Amino acid sequence: MNARLEIQNLKCGGCANTITTKLSELAFVSDVMVDNDDNSVSFSYEKEATLNAVKLLLVKLGYPEVGDKNALTTKAKSFVSCAIGRMNS
């Protein structure tokens, strides 16, 4: 199955690098692509539970889906994820 999620707090290539790296580490997730222009992440997955795991991981990294709660702490997490992504690229 394929999914495309619109996410919040996506700023740059550092963010995209972190998201791509972390989602690619999940079992049953492949073909991860982040689009900074439309603030989305697309990927393939095999099980419905995997989709929920992806959404939870995105929140943990600071990139909740559009429409979900985006507290100041979540925004702060995205800045940390962004910095890590820049250092690892």
N, C-alpha and C positions, 0 to 999 in steps of 0.2 A: 504494500500500500504506500501511497505517497501523501505527504502532508506539507502544507505551507502555512506558517504561523506569522502573523504580524506581531512584532515585539516592540517594547519600549526601551528607551535608554541606549539604543544602538547609535554610536557616534562615529566610529572610524574602523580602519583596518585592524587595529589592535583588538577591538571588541570582536570583530568577525573572526580573527585568528583564535581567540579564546573559545568562542562558541563552536567553531568548526572542530577544534582539537578535542574539547570535552565531549561533545555529542558523538564524535567518531569513536570514542572510547566505550560507549554503551553497546552492549550486546544487541543484536538485531536492528541496529541503525546503520545506514549507509548513504552514500551520495549526498552528504551534507553540503549545502550551498547557502551562503549568507549574502543578501543583497542590501547594501547600505543605502541605495537610492530609494527603495520602498520599505525599508525597515522590516525585512522579513527573513525568515530562515526556512529553507525547504530541505526535505530529507525523505528517504525511504525507510519503512519499518515493517516488521513482520507480524507483530502482535499488538492488540489494542492496549495492553498494559504498558507496552513500550512507549506509546504516545503519551501516556500519563507520566511516565518516568522522564521523558524529554521535557515536558512542561515544568515538572518539579525542578529539574536541573537548571533550566533557564531562569526560574525564579531565584534559585540558590546563587546563581552567577550574577543576578541583578538585571535580568532581561525578561520581565513578565510579559505575557500576551497583552495586546492592546485591549483595554476594557477591564483588566484585572487591577487589583490594588497596586499602587506604585509609591510606597512610602519613602520617606527620606532615607531610611536605612537601605532600602532596595536600590535606590539611586547611588548611594555610596558604594554598595557592592559592585555596581557596574563600573565605577571609576577604577576600583581595584582590579577587576577582571580586564579592563581595557589596558591598564598599565602592564599587567602580566603578559597580555597578548602582544603588546609592543616589544617587550623585552625578549619574548620567545620567537619573534618573527625574523 
